[in-house]
Amino acid sequence: MKIKVLVILTFTFYQHNIQAQPWEPHEKRNKASVYISKHKLSQPRSPSKIKNIEQVNGFVSMQVNTDINGLNVIGDAANEPSMAVNPLNPNQIAIGWRQFDTVTSDFRQAGRSYSSDGGKTWNYQEVFEPGVFRSDPVLESDADGVFFYQSLFVGKDNQGEYNFYRIDQWKSNDGGRNWVDKTFAYGGDKSWIAIDKTNKSTRGNIYAAWNIYLSPTYLETFNTSLNSGVSFTQPIEIPKSPIFGTLDVGPNGELYIIGFVDSDDQAPNDLGAQFLIKMEEPYKSQPNFSVATRIYMRGSLRIQSSINPAGLPGQLYVKVDSSNKASRGNVYLLGSLAPFVSGDKLDVMFMRSKDGGVTFSESIALGGDNSKNWQWFGSMSVAPNGRIDVIWYDTRNDDGSQGDIFSSRMYYTYSYDAGVTFSKEQYITPRFPNRIGYPIQEKMGDYIDIESDNLGAHIAYTATYNNEQDVYYMYAKPSAIEENPDFPTLLTNNAWAVDGVPSQGILSSTLINNGNPDNPLLAFEAIFTAKPDGTPIWLVATGEIPKFGDSYTIPLFMPTGDLSDQGQPLLAIGIMTKNRLRDDNGDLIDNKIEYVFDMSDAVKENLQATLGAKYSETFFMSNPFYNIQKTLTFNSLLPRTQVKKDLCNINGQVLTSQGEKSEGRLQYTYLREGILELFAADFTYKKTMENGVAVLETDANGFAIPTWEVIQANASGVQTNNSVTNKVSKPNGGLGFFEEGDETGITEIGTEQVVNNGPQLITTKPNTLVETMTVLANSAYCGEL
C-alpha cells in the first residue's frame, strides 16, 4: 500500500510538469495496443533458417526466441535484446527482449530465455506476466553472477489513459533459469542500469538512469539500490538531464552517464548536444557531480531516419576500462551519429579519455567506410583485460560500395591498445533485410547488446533471417591483431587426422610474431608422421598467413639432426598448401581441412629463391620425402567449440624447450564436461639418461635422431594452478607418410609431471628428464600489445 501511494503522488507531479516531445520515439501504448493470447493465434512453427544459412567467417548465430521445441514461431516479432553473462561462469547467459506475439498488434511483453552451455542451446521461458504491456528490457549481471532484469511497465493513469510508467525488476540466482523478487524500481522510458563490480564496500550497488520524457518523476531520473536490488532509493536529479545514453561504473566505484541534452544549436530531428556526467560518490543521497563535460563527437543522433523510421539508430555508450593495465580508468564513448561535415548517413564515432572524462581525444569514425552507407546500432563493450569490442549494422555492399537502406549485416572490430588502433572490421553475420517484420512500429527496436570477457564478445542482436524480426546470440572471438577473415584463427587452431591413419596427424596454431601489430600472423603446423621406411619423423610448416582468401601456401621443413652451433636444425623439403573445403553448393565445410604437400622438383626453384640458408640443394635432393606429392583431407580431432575455450592458458600455447634447437611442444586446452583437458605432441629428439643427465642419441653421421610423443592429460585435467599429470605415448612406427594400412599405433610409456612456474612450465618426463619450457609465440587470441 505504501508503494501505491508513492506512485500516485509522483505520477501527479509528472502530469503537471512534463509533456512528451513530438519527436520522442518513446514506448507509447494506446487503446489499439490490444493483447491477443498466443494460444488463440495458433501460429505455425518451423526450423530457424539461421541453421541453414552459411555462417560468415566462422561466426555462428543461434536463434533465442523459439518455442519450447526450439522451433521458430512464424508471425511473431522480437527485438531490443539485452543480455546478462555470468562473469564467474560464462556458460550462463540470459537474454531479454520485446516480445510481440503477433505483428498485427504493437502489444509487447517481456520476453526472456537462458542458456547454460555458452549459447549453444536456449531454453524456452514464458514471458514475464503474460498479457502485461512491457518494453525496454535491460539485463545485467553483478560480479558474483546474480542476474537482474528490468522492464518498463506501461499502464493506465487516473484518467484511464495509458500514460503511467514504472520499472519493475526481477533477479535470478541461477543463470536466468528462475527469476524472483519482483521489485518496484521507479524509473521511466528507456532506463539503463550499471552495477558496481569493484571489490570495494560499494560492490553490488545498482545505479539506474532514465529519460525525463515520460518519467513519472520528471527531472528526477537517477536512483540507486544499495542492497543488491532489494529496494531502490527515491530518484534525484542529474545535471543536464541527459537522455538516450548509458552508464558505467569505473574501477574506483565512480559512475559515468552519457546522453543527449537539449541545446540551442541543435538541428531539427537532432537530439542535441552530448554530455558526460561523472559522479564520484553515486551511492550518496547527494552525489558529488565532479564532471559535466560537453562532448564533441562530430555528429548528431538522428531520429525518424529512414534506416529505422520509428526508432533510434542506436544509443550513446560509455564504457570504462577496469583492467589492471596502464589503460585502467580510461573512459570510452561510442555512438552511431550523422557526421556534421562528410555528408555520410551514419558513422560509428569513437572517443576516449585518459583523465577521467575531463578531456577527450578527437573522435574517429570506425569502419573505414567512405561510401555514405549507414553504420547503425553501434554498440560497445570492454573486456576485463581491457580489450574494446565494437559491433554495428552496416548497409555497405560486399565490395564496400554504397548499398541501400533495405539490407544490413553486422560488422565487428576490436582494439587491444586502448582504442588507439582498431582491427580491420569484418562482417560476422549473413545479410538480412532490415525493413521487414515490423510489429506495427516501423523499427527493429532501438538497440542491440554486447558483453565482453577476456576471450571474446557475447552478442545479442535482432535479424530477419526468417523474414521476421527474431533475436539471435553469437560469441565473437577476436585475434590480437588483424587476421584473415576468410581463414579465421578459430578454424586453424586444431589437431587434424586422416581417416585410416590413426597414429599420424597435424597440430596447427596461428601465432603472433612478437605481439607486434605491424608483423603478420604466422601459421605453425607441426606434422607428426613417418618416413617411407616407417621411422617416426616430424615436420614443420610455417610462414605468413595472407590477409584474404581461404587458402595459403607455406614452406615445409624437416629436421636435419644437425644441432651443432653452426648447423641448420631445419631445412626446406617442399611446400604445404592448406585449403578450406566447400560442399557442392559452394558452402564452407566446418571441421575439415585439405592439405596439399608438394616435395617435387616443381617447387625447388621457389624455395631456393626465397629461403636462403634454410634451403640446401643437397638436402632437398636426398631427403626421404623427395618427389612425394599428396593431397589429403583431414578431420578435426577437437571440435572447434571446445578448442577455443581456453587458448590463453599457458598449457595451450606453442612451447619451446630452453637450451635446445627446434625442439618443443604444441598444446591445446579445451573444456569437456567441466574439466580442462589437454592434448599435445612433442617434437623432440631421442635421448637417454646417463648418471642423471640427458644425452642425445645420434645416428651414424653423428646427427640427433628426431622423434615425437603424444601427450594427454589424465582424468583430472589441468588444475587451477596450471599443474597437470600427463600420459605420454610414443609411436611404434608407420607405413610411411600418411599411408593407410595396419599400423602398429602408439604405446603409452608413462606419465610426466608439469608444474607452472610463472611464464615457464617445468616438465619431469617419464625417464626423469626435467625440461623447462617457455612460450615460443602467443596464440593469435592471446597476444598482448
Buried (B, 14 or more C-beta within 10 A) or exposed (E): EEEEEBBBEBBEBBBEEBEEBEEBBBBBBEEEBEBEEBEEBEEEEEBBBBBEBEBBBBBBBBBBBBEEEBBBBEBBBBBBBBBBBBBEEBBBBBBBBBBBBBBEBBBBBBBBBBBBEBBEEBBBBEBBBBEBBBBBBBBBBBBEBBBBBBBBBBBEBEEEEBBBBBBBBBBBBBBBBEBEEBBBBBBBBBBBBBBBBBEEEBBBBBBBBBBBBBBBBBBBBBBBBBEBBEEBBEBBBBEBBBBBBBBBBBBBBBBBBBBBBEBEEBEEEBBBBBBBBBBBBBBEEEBEBBBBBEBEBBBBBBBBBEBBBBBBBBBBBBBBBBBEBEBBBBBBBBBBBBBEEEEBBBBBBBBBBBEBBEEBBEBBBBBEBEBBBBBBBBBBBBBBBBBBBBBBBBBBBEEEEBBEBEBBBBBBBBBBBBBEEBBEBBBBBBBBEBBBBBBBBEBBBBBBBBBBBBBBBBBBBBBBBBEBBBBBBBBBBBBBBBBBBBBBBBBBBBBBBBEEBEBBBBBBBBBBBEBEBEEBBBBBBBBBBBBBEBBBBBBBBBBEBBBEEBEBBBBBBBBBBBBEEEEBBBBBBBBBBBBBBEEEEEEBEBBBBBBBBBBBEEBBEBBBEEBEEEBBEEBBEEBBBBEBEEEBBBBBBBEBBBBBBBBBBBBBBBBBBEEBBBBBBBBBBBBEEEEBBBBBBBBBBBBEEEEEEBEBEBEEEEBBBBBBBBBBBEEEBBBEEBBBBBBBBBBBBBBBBBBEEEBEEBEEBEBBBBBBEEEBBBBBBBEEBEBBBBBBBBBBBBBEB
